[in-house]
Amino acid sequence: MKISYIKYKRDTKSFKIPKLLGMEVFEIEDPEKIDNKIKELKEQNYTSVIITNEIASFSNDLINKYKRDNKINIIITP
């Protein structure tokens, strides 16, 4: 099981603990590219992706495309 976290680069508060624990925390400079990052992580066999609500709002495919996808779980956090 591979888990990653995605947040906006300017967000200094989210996912501090996972980062300190050495988990994969990706920072995106352009929130509009969230769909590309999720696709990239899925191709790298990540099974769970945890993203901030702020970044999720920029995704066009998040709900429609990944809602029934059994290979990847998208978790949105406040």
N, C-alpha and C positions, 0 to 999 in steps of 0.2 A: 504494500500500500504506500503510494507516494502522495504526500500532501504538500500543497504550497499555499502561500498567502500572496494576495496582490493588493497594493494600495497606491494611492496617488503620491508622487514624490514629495510634494509640499506638505503632506500629512505627517506631522511629527509625533502624533499621539497613538495612532493605531498600530497594533501588532508588535509592541515593544518586547513583551515577554517571549513570544515565539522566536523573535530575532535573537534575543539574548541566549535562548536555549539552542541556537544553531540551526533552526529550521529555515527552509527556503522562504524568504520574504522578497518578492519582486516589487520594485518601485517603477511605476509608469509615469513618464513625463507628460505624455499626451493621453488624457483619459479616453479620447475617441478611439484609441487603438486597443481597447480592452478585449474586443472580439478576436483580434489577431493573437493576443497573448494567450487567451483561453484555448484557441485552436492549436497554438504551438505547444502548450502544456499537455493537451490531450494527445498529440502526436508523440510526445515524450513519455506516454503512459502514466501520467499523473491521474490518480483516481478521485481525489478531492481537491477542490480549489475554493479557498475562502477569500471572499472579497468584501471590501467596505461598501456600504450603501451608496456612498458618494460615487464610487467608480461604477457600480451596477447601473446607476441611472444613465450612463452614457452608452450602454450596450443595447443594440437593436435585436440581437439574437438570443440574449440570455434566457428568457422564459420560453420562447417558441422553439428554439433549436435544441436546448439541453434539457428541457422538461422531461422528455421520455427517453433520454439517452442513458443506457445502463452502464456505460463505460466511464462516465465522469459524473461526480456530484458537485454541484455549485451551491455554496453556502454563503448567504449574504448576512453580514453583521452590521450593527449600527455604528 
